[in-house]
Amino acid sequence: MKISYIYTLASIMIIMFCIVNCTDEDSIKLDTQIEMKDFSLQEAKTFFEKQSEVSLITSRSLNNKSITPGDFIPKWEVAIGSSKNGIACYDIPITPTYQYKAIHVDEKNGFPSAGKVNIYQKLIIIKDLNSKRMGQYILTLIPSKTYDNKYSHDICNKFINCADKGEFTGIAIYSCVYSNLTARVSQYKNGIKTDGVFLLSTTSKTDFISKYEQARMLVSAITVQRKNVVLTRGEDDYDFTYDGGWLDDVIVTPPDYSEWGENEMEDWINSSRPDTSPIDPEPEPENPATPDDESQDNSNNDTEQKPIQSQDFIAAKDDKFVIAKLPDRMEKQIGYTCVTSIISYIKLTLGGTATYDSNGVLKVDHGTILQEYINYQIGLNPNLSTGAILMDIIGNGMHIEKIAGFVDKFFTTVPADNITFVEAINNGYIIMTTIKSEMEQSAHNIAVIGYHTNGNLIYMDPEYGCWREAPVSALGLYAYVISGVK
């Protein structure tokens, strides 16, 4: 929630994918297409066709939360060859089944800036020139708003996998062609890789979890808005139906990795791709670079902007909760949508149909609650556009004067003035309130669902996606004591 909103998370990425197929043949520089001595285009094409034959039973569209282009046609005639650090590669434009739209929120002059961006996608086929092993990936490029506005449909041509990256600023995601498994996530600024992680070279469960969390940090949140390319509707005819979640919804993972045996992780990864000896598709070193750019983000400073006086929840013997069997984890908020995320959590807690992912995390259904908010806003002002409302709440949060009316759409409440937190919890009421932030004139929306005997309140925090606790003194710019769902 923003009165400004909660935490200024520098360089937070909120993505509603808009994958634009890299098929603009006029923009491809044919003179850069070379027949590499140690890796011919025909060899790459033969490898692709062979992998296609052995993977016929696997659909590229099985996982609705993946970033697959669906079934696609490679444009071999405009493939671009390149090589670097012992890796040879062909970048091949494609005609996909699906296109998507995206909203990219990043920082500009110290403030969140949200806007639509196109997301670009192509096929890459690589060869390790030393071992002679080969591999193939779908490369998805998620540019910053400024970069997308500047280069538009030339982005795929400018970003060459084993050559110059064309001053690209944004995120690159490499996915296995048939399993949709996310293989690598990298962050670029002005054409230089500043961070990245390869997920298919893990040596243990602990190593995988560490890399998995690093990937989640690189792409903070993802929301998907998909369109079938075969439809003839115009670009603005995308339905605003969202399939949102954090990067764990994009990285295809086996069920509950906390229960893996010693070899299960390796066995599962090997069974999820045709090539069981994965090759890292990026030739650049993993050590983060620091481009010479005065507009660098301050993402390392967000520790100082977290809510004060709060801490991880520690269970105690006599903890009291509003109801039994409350979900203790939820999908994290998308961007600055703490208010809508908590409203969705409360609805599900007080009687909605709750669903959980394979790790036992409550699915918040960001799409439905965001659509509810869009409809609510248009009802108040029919002149507002869906895109403007969406960008405002994701990029700025919900303004305080709009909260009361939106809460009233869903819940019955009791006056907050004549009841304490403990009394409300004892009566089975959830309190939607705020926790103090170190940012001036800012607060973060949470749901108080219990208390310790030591006086600390237990609450669900949508930014953390789990229960936390804090003293009463840390809470309360406003409070809605919710007694039920309408």
VENQUI-V903542 format. One record per run of one state. SS is the DSSP state (alpha for helix, beta for strand, coil for the rest). FROM is the first residue (numbers start at 1). TO is the last residue. If there is no record, write none. Layout:
# VENQUI-V903542
ss->{SS | SS}
from->{FROM | FROM}
to->{TO | TO}
This chain:
# VENQUI-V903542
ss->{coil | beta | coil | beta | coil | alpha | coil | alpha | coil | beta | coil | beta | coil | alpha | coil | beta | coil | alpha | coil | beta | coil | beta | coil | beta | coil | beta | coil | beta | coil | beta | coil | beta | coil | alpha | coil | beta | coil | beta | coil | beta | alpha | coil | alpha | coil | beta | coil | alpha | coil | beta | coil | alpha | coil | alpha | coil | alpha | coil | alpha | coil | beta | coil | beta | coil | beta | coil | beta | coil | alpha | coil | beta | coil | beta | coil | alpha | coil | alpha | coil | alpha | beta | coil | alpha | coil | beta | coil | beta | coil | beta | coil | beta | coil | alpha | beta | coil}
from->{1 | 14 | 18 | 19 | 22 | 25 | 28 | 30 | 33 | 36 | 37 | 39 | 40 | 41 | 55 | 73 | 75 | 76 | 79 | 80 | 85 | 87 | 93 | 94 | 96 | 98 | 109 | 111 | 118 | 119 | 129 | 134 | 144 | 145 | 159 | 170 | 177 | 182 | 190 | 192 | 199 | 202 | 205 | 219 | 221 | 229 | 235 | 238 | 243 | 246 | 247 | 250 | 257 | 260 | 264 | 272 | 299 | 306 | 307 | 308 | 310 | 313 | 320 | 322 | 329 | 331 | 338 | 350 | 356 | 357 | 362 | 363 | 366 | 381 | 386 | 397 | 400 | 411 | 415 | 421 | 427 | 430 | 438 | 443 | 452 | 457 | 462 | 466 | 471 | 472 | 475 | 486}
to->{13 | 17 | 18 | 21 | 24 | 27 | 29 | 32 | 35 | 36 | 38 | 39 | 40 | 54 | 72 | 74 | 75 | 78 | 79 | 84 | 86 | 92 | 93 | 95 | 97 | 108 | 110 | 117 | 118 | 128 | 133 | 143 | 144 | 158 | 169 | 176 | 181 | 189 | 191 | 198 | 201 | 204 | 218 | 220 | 228 | 234 | 237 | 242 | 245 | 246 | 249 | 256 | 259 | 263 | 271 | 298 | 305 | 306 | 307 | 309 | 312 | 319 | 321 | 328 | 330 | 337 | 349 | 355 | 356 | 361 | 362 | 365 | 380 | 385 | 396 | 399 | 410 | 414 | 420 | 426 | 429 | 437 | 442 | 451 | 456 | 461 | 465 | 470 | 471 | 474 | 485 | 486}
